[in-house]
Amino acid sequence: MFIGAAAVADYRPVQRAEQKVKKTQSELTLTLERTRDILSEVVSTRTDGMLIIGFAAETESVLANAREKLNRKQLDAIVANDVTRSDSGFGSETNAITIIIRDREKPLELPTMSKLDAANRILDEIAGLRASSSTKRRPAQQGV
């Protein structure tokens, strides 16, 4: 099982300054490049039975963007949250999440709760997903 809770960084500076950048100019242009996508790399090396769970911190079209990411990255589940809300996400003690499971039509929308409770609900869903996927993989028993 792999749970990719957040990207380390989506972009990094193309050029690293060897020394402190002095405040001598009124403007500074910083050129960024994409970093490698760890979640996609994990998916590309997936082994049989491995569950891969991602997260989607979104600012618009939260569920549509999260579902698109789930499909594009071939994840088993994704946890979406609207980071524009003042009562959840970054800098808040609480979170309101939606869990989208690949083979389920209806997402599980959870109310605002503590981040610890949200983490426990995520783990409960993953445990259920793990149990159902291991049942599907188990060969039928032969009659005696």
Secondary structure, 3 states (H helix, E strand, C coil): CEEECCCCCCEEECCCCCCCCCCCCCCCCCCEEECCCHHHHHHHCCCCCCCEEEEEEECCCHHHHHHHHHHHCCCCEEEEEECCCCCCCCCCCEECEEEEECCCCCCEECCCEEHHHHHHHHHHHHHHHHHHHHHHHCCCCCCC
